[in-house]
Amino acid sequence: MNGDWREHRKEAFEAHAAALERRKAAETQRARAQIADFVTRMREEGVAAHPLRARTGDGRATYRTGLTGWYVRRNRSLAIGADGEFYILDVPASVRARLFGAVITPSDPPLIVGAGARDGESMPLDELLARRAAAGADFP
């Protein structure tokens, strides 16, 4: 009896984990489609991609990244690359990054940017991208 209960719990856990993974994959796919539309819009409107710089959490130092794209937050902590990827540009302070540049890898884009953050810091991705696109070249 005890073995049956454990097996049942294990199967339930695995089914829950698989459903969660499917939901996350679907959300990522929707977010990637929104980003692709954003990149297309920016190119069609002639808004040039700029070199992206990573920054330390305190904002005191910035580092080259070798990436180009568009910042989507005014504090320059998030960007969409010209390659259509989503980048989080906050990095720890580093002498190596100061000398050679920061290595930034793309992240899976969320549908809600800043979810779980303080009030006023979370925003749907589509709204964030629409605001950024509306600003055009006049974005800091």
C-alpha positions in Angstrom: 0.0 0.0 0.0 2.7 2.4 1.0 4.6 1.6 -2.3 1.5 2.4 -4.3 1.1 5.7 -2.6 4.7 6.7 -3.4 4.4 5.6 -7.0 1.2 7.6 -7.4 2.8 10.7 -5.9 5.8 10.3 -8.1 3.6 10.0 -11.2 1.6 13.0 -10.1 4.7 15.0 -9.6 6.1 14.1 -13.0 2.9 14.9 -14.7 2.8 18.3 -12.9 6.4 19.0 -13.9 5.7 18.1 -17.5 2.7 20.3 -17.7 4.6 23.2 -16.2 7.4 22.7 -18.7 4.9 22.7 -21.6 3.3 25.9 -20.3 6.7 27.6 -20.0 7.7 26.5 -23.5 4.4 27.8 -24.9 4.9 31.2 -23.1 8.5 31.4 -24.4 7.3 30.7 -27.9 4.7 33.5 -27.7 7.3 35.9 -26.3 9.7 35.1 -29.1 7.0 35.8 -31.6 6.4 39.2 -30.0 10.2 39.9 -30.1 10.4 38.9 -33.8 7.5 41.4 -34.5 9.4 44.1 -32.5 12.6 43.6 -34.4 10.8 43.7 -37.8 9.0 46.9 -36.7 12.2 48.6 -35.6 13.9 47.8 -38.9 10.9 48.9 -41.0 10.7 52.2 -39.1 14.5 52.7 -39.6 15.4 52.7 -35.9 19.0 51.6 -36.0 20.3 49.0 -33.6 23.1 50.3 -31.3 26.0 48.6 -29.5 24.7 47.2 -26.2 26.6 47.6 -23.0 26.3 45.4 -19.9 26.2 47.1 -16.5 26.9 46.3 -13.0 23.9 46.0 -10.6 24.8 49.3 -9.0 25.1 51.0 -12.4 28.6 52.3 -11.7 30.4 50.4 -14.5 29.4 49.4 -18.0 31.1 46.9 -20.2 31.2 46.2 -24.0 29.3 43.2 -25.1 29.8 42.8 -28.8 26.0 42.8 -29.2 23.8 45.3 -31.1 20.1 45.9 -30.5 17.7 48.1 -28.7 17.4 48.8 -25.0 13.8 48.2 -23.8 14.1 49.6 -20.3 15.3 53.1 -19.7 17.8 51.9 -17.1 19.3 49.8 -19.9 19.0 46.6 -17.9 17.1 44.7 -20.7 17.5 44.7 -24.4 16.4 43.0 -27.6 19.3 42.1 -29.8 19.3 42.7 -33.5 19.6 38.9 -33.6 16.0 38.7 -32.1 17.2 37.5 -28.7 16.2 38.7 -25.3 19.2 39.9 -23.1 19.5 40.7 -19.4 22.3 43.2 -19.2 23.0 43.2 -15.5 26.4 41.6 -14.7 28.7 41.4 -11.7 31.6 43.8 -11.6 34.7 42.2 -13.2 38.2 43.2 -14.1 38.1 40.7 -17.0 34.9 42.2 -18.3 36.5 45.7 -18.1 39.4 44.5 -20.2 37.8 42.1 -22.6 34.0 42.9 -22.5 31.2 41.1 -20.9 29.9 37.8 -22.3 26.1 38.0 -22.3 24.0 35.0 -23.3 20.4 35.2 -24.4 17.7 34.4 -22.0 14.3 32.9 -22.6 12.0 35.9 -22.8 9.1 36.1 -20.3 5.6 37.2 -21.2 5.6 39.3 -18.0 8.9 41.2 -17.6 9.9 41.7 -13.9 7.2 39.3 -12.6 7.6 39.1 -8.9 9.4 42.4 -8.6 8.2 45.4 -6.7 4.9 47.1 -7.7 5.3 49.1 -10.9 8.3 47.1 -12.1 6.5 44.3 -13.8 4.9 44.8 -17.2 3.6 42.6 -20.0 6.3 42.1 -22.7 4.1 43.2 -25.5 3.3 46.5 -23.7 7.0 47.1 -22.9 7.9 46.5 -26.6 5.1 48.7 -27.8 6.3 51.5 -25.6 9.8 51.1 -26.8 8.8 51.0 -30.5 6.7 54.1 -30.1 9.7 56.0 -28.7 11.6 55.2 -31.9 15.1 56.7 -32.0 14.2 59.1 -29.0 14.8 56.4 -26.4 17.6 57.1 -23.9 
